[in-house]
Amino acid sequence: MLPNSPVDNKIFTEREKQIIIFRLKDNLTGIETKVFKWSQVKEVFFDPKTYFFFLISFFGNIPNGGLSNFGTLIIQGFGFSTLVTTLMQIPNGAVISGSILLAVFLNNRFKNRRVLFAVLFIIPNIVGAFGLYFIHDSHRIGRLICYYLTGPYNAAFVLLLSVTTANTAGHTKKVMTNAILFMGVCVGNIAGPFFYKTDQAPKYPLGMGSLIFSNISEAVLIAVLGLHLYRQNKKRDRDYPAQELDHDGTGAFLDLTDIQNKNFRYIY
C-alpha cells in the first residue's frame, strides 16, 4: 500500500523525486536497488556489528517474551483480583508508551547519544527486576512499582532499531542485517516464557533472574557496540579524511555498504 522509496511514489513529479533523493545523500545509506549482491551477504557475516545486533535483540526480547505472556499472572500474584489486575496493566502501557516517545524525542534532539540513552532506559528494568526478585510478597505496592519499572526496555529496543538502520548501508546488506536482527527478536521471545515455571508462581524467581541477566547483558553489549562504532569513526577520520573523498556526494547514491564507503561515519 505504501511506496518502497521516493522513486516509486506516484504523487511526486520527477523533479520532486530528485530533490527528495538528493536530501537523503547525507545519511550515506544508499537507495533501494533490486539487485541481490552476494558480496554484501558475505560482508554481513564478517561484520562484527551483525553479531552485536543479533545478541542485543536476543537478550532484549527475553524479558519481552516473559512479561508479555506472564505479566498478568505476575500482577495477579500480588494479591489483586482479575478485574484490578487488568486495570493495573494500564499504567504499564503508559510507561511503555511514554518511554518510547521520550526515546524518539531524545534521539532527534541529541547527536550520537543513542547508545547512551539505550543503556539509560535499561537501568530501570534492572532495578525493577531486582525489586521483583528480592522484595517480600507482603509489599505488593512496592512490587507493583517494580513491575512498572520493567517497561522502558521497549524504548531501548526502538533505539537499537534506529542504530541498526543508521549504521547499515547497501540494500542487500540492510535486508540481511534486518533479517538477522529479527531472528534474534524471535528467538528471544520464544525463549523468554520458558524461564517462568508454574511451580514457582507467583514470584517466578527464575523468570526474574532471566530479566536481570538479560538486561545486564543487553546493556553491556550496547555499550561495547557504541565503543566499537566510536573507534571505527576515529579510525576512518584518521585514515580517510572526509574532505578528501567524494566531493560531489555521488557515493551516497551508489549501492555501497558502510564498509565499502570510506566516507561513511557511524552513528552511535
C-alpha positions in Angstrom: 0.0 0.0 0.0 2.9 2.3 0.6 5.8 3.1 -1.9 9.1 1.4 -1.2 11.1 4.5 -1.9 10.5 8.1 -3.2 11.3 6.8 -6.7 8.1 4.7 -6.6 5.8 7.4 -5.2 3.4 8.5 -7.9 2.4 11.6 -6.0 5.7 13.4 -6.7 6.9 14.7 -10.0 10.3 13.6 -11.4 11.8 16.9 -10.2 10.4 16.4 -6.7 11.7 12.9 -6.6 15.2 14.1 -7.5 15.1 16.7 -4.7 13.9 14.1 -2.2 16.6 11.6 -3.1 19.3 14.3 -3.0 18.3 15.2 0.5 18.9 11.6 1.5 22.5 11.6 0.4 23.8 12.8 3.8 23.0 9.6 5.6 25.1 7.6 3.1 22.9 4.5 3.4 22.2 4.4 -0.4 18.9 4.0 -2.2 16.9 0.8 -2.9 18.0 -1.5 -5.6 16.5 -4.8 -6.6 19.9 -6.4 -7.3 20.9 -9.0 -4.8 24.6 -8.9 -4.2 26.3 -11.9 -2.7 29.4 -9.9 -1.8 27.2 -7.9 0.6 25.8 -11.1 2.1 29.4 -12.2 2.8 30.2 -8.9 4.3 27.2 -9.2 6.7 28.7 -12.3 8.3 32.2 -10.7 8.6 30.9 -7.5 10.1 31.1 -7.5 13.9 28.0 -5.2 14.1 25.8 -8.1 12.8 26.5 -10.2 15.9 26.0 -7.2 18.2 22.6 -6.6 16.6 21.6 -10.2 16.9 22.7 -10.7 20.5 21.3 -7.3 21.7 17.9 -8.1 20.1 18.0 -11.6 21.6 18.8 -10.5 25.2 16.4 -7.6 24.8 13.5 -9.7 23.9 13.9 -12.4 26.5 12.2 -10.1 29.0 9.6 -9.2 26.4 8.7 -12.8 25.8 8.3 -13.5 29.5 6.5 -10.3 30.6 4.1 -10.4 27.6 3.0 -13.9 28.5 3.2 -13.8 32.3 2.8 -10.1 33.1 -0.9 -10.5 34.1 0.0 -13.5 36.3 2.8 -11.6 38.0 0.4 -8.8 38.9 -2.3 -11.2 40.0 0.3 -12.8 42.2 0.5 -9.5 44.2 -3.0 -10.3 45.5 -5.2 -8.3 43.2 -8.5 -9.5 41.7 -8.8 -10.4 38.0 -10.5 -7.0 37.2 -8.0 -5.0 39.2 -5.1 -6.9 37.6 -6.4 -5.9 34.1 -6.8 -2.3 35.2 -3.2 -2.3 36.6 -1.9 -3.0 33.1 -3.0 0.4 32.0 -0.2 2.3 33.8 2.3 -0.2 32.5 1.1 0.6 28.9 1.5 4.3 29.7 5.1 3.7 31.0 6.0 1.8 27.8 4.4 4.4 25.5 5.9 7.3 27.4 9.4 5.8 27.4 9.2 5.2 23.6 8.1 8.7 22.9 10.9 10.1 25.2 13.4 7.9 23.4 12.3 9.2 20.0 12.5 12.8 21.3 16.0 12.3 22.7 17.1 10.6 19.5 16.1 13.6 17.5 17.4 16.1 20.0 20.9 14.8 20.6 23.5 13.6 18.2 25.5 10.4 18.8 23.7 9.7 22.1 21.6 6.8 21.1 23.7 4.1 22.7 23.9 6.1 25.9 20.2 6.6 26.1 19.5 3.0 25.3 21.6 1.9 28.3 19.9 4.5 30.5 16.5 3.1 29.5 17.6 -0.4 30.5 18.7 0.7 34.0 15.1 1.0 35.4 14.4 -2.6 34.1 17.4 -3.9 36.0 16.2 -2.1 39.2 12.7 -3.3 38.7 13.8 -6.9 38.2 15.9 -6.9 41.3 12.9 -5.5 43.2 10.6 -8.2 42.0 13.3 -10.8 42.9 14.1 -9.6 46.4 11.1 -7.6 47.8 8.8 -9.6 50.1 5.4 -10.6 48.9 3.7 -8.5 51.6 4.9 -5.3 49.9 2.6 -5.6 46.9 2.6 -1.9 46.0 6.4 -1.8 46.0 6.4 -5.0 43.9 3.9 -3.4 41.5 6.0 -0.3 41.1 9.0 -2.6 40.3 6.9 -4.3 37.7 6.2 -0.9 36.1 9.9 -0.2 36.1 10.4 -3.1 33.7 8.6 -1.3 30.9 11.3 1.1 29.4 13.2 -1.8 27.8 10.9 -1.2 24.8 12.5 2.2 24.3 15.9 0.7 24.3 14.8 -1.7 21.5 13.4 1.2 19.5 16.8 2.9 19.8 18.5 -0.3 18.7 16.4 -0.3 15.5 17.5 3.3 14.9 21.1 2.4 15.4 20.8 -0.6 13.1 19.2 1.4 10.3 21.6 4.3 10.6 24.7 2.2 10.5 23.9 -0.3 7.8 24.4 0.7 4.1 23.9 -1.3 0.9 20.5 -2.7 0.0 21.3 -6.4 0.3 23.3 -5.8 3.5 20.4 -3.9 5.0 17.9 -6.7 4.1 20.2 -9.4 5.6 21.1 -7.4 8.7 17.4 -6.7 9.5 16.6 -10.4 9.0 19.3 -11.5 11.4 18.2 -8.8 13.9 14.6 -10.0 13.9 15.8 -13.6 14.2 17.2 -12.5 17.5 13.9 -10.9 18.3 12.0 -14.1 17.6 14.4 -16.4 19.4 14.4 -14.1 22.5 10.6 -14.0 22.6 10.4 -17.8 22.2 13.0 -18.4 25.0 11.5 -15.8 27.5 8.4 -17.8 28.6 10.5 -20.9 29.4 12.0 -19.2 32.4 8.6 -18.9 34.1 7.9 -22.2 35.8 4.4 -23.0 37.1 5.7 -24.4 40.3 7.5 -21.1 41.0 4.4 -18.9 40.9 3.7 -16.2 41.9 7.2 -14.8 42.4 8.8 -16.7 39.4 12.4 -16.3 40.8 13.9 -18.0 37.7 11.9 -15.6 35.5 13.1 -12.6 37.5 16.6 -13.9 37.2 16.3 -14.1 33.5 15.2 -10.4 33.5 18.3 -9.4 35.5 20.7 -11.4 33.4 19.2 -10.4 30.1 19.0 -6.7 30.8 22.6 -6.5 32.2 23.8 -8.5 29.2 21.9 -6.2 26.8 23.3 -3.0 28.5 26.9 -4.3 28.3 26.6 -5.3 24.6 25.1 -1.9 23.7 27.9 -0.1 25.5 30.5 -2.2 23.7 28.8 -1.7 20.4 28.9 2.1 21.0 32.6 1.9 21.8 33.2 -0.1 18.6 31.4 2.4 16.4 33.2 5.3 18.1 36.6 3.7 17.4 35.6 2.9 13.8 34.8 6.6 13.3 38.1 7.7 14.8 40.0 5.2 12.6 38.2 6.5 9.4 38.8 10.1 10.4 42.5 9.3 10.6 42.8 7.1 7.5 40.2 8.6 5.2 39.5 12.3 5.9 36.0 13.1 4.7 37.1 16.2 2.9 39.4 14.2 0.7 36.7 11.8 -0.5 33.5 12.1 -2.6 33.5 15.8 -3.2 30.2 15.7 -5.2 28.4 13.3 -2.9 27.8 10.8 -5.7 28.9 7.9 -3.5 25.7 8.3 -1.5 23.7 7.2 -4.5 25.7 4.0 -5.2 24.8 0.7 -3.6 27.8 0.7 -1.4 28.0 -0.8 2.1 29.1 1.1 5.1 32.4 -0.7 5.0 33.0 -0.1 1.3 32.1 3.6 1.5 35.0 5.1 3.4 33.1 8.4 3.6 30.6 6.7 5.9 30.6 7.6 9.5 28.7 5.6 12.1 26.1 7.0 14.4 26.2 5.8 18.0 
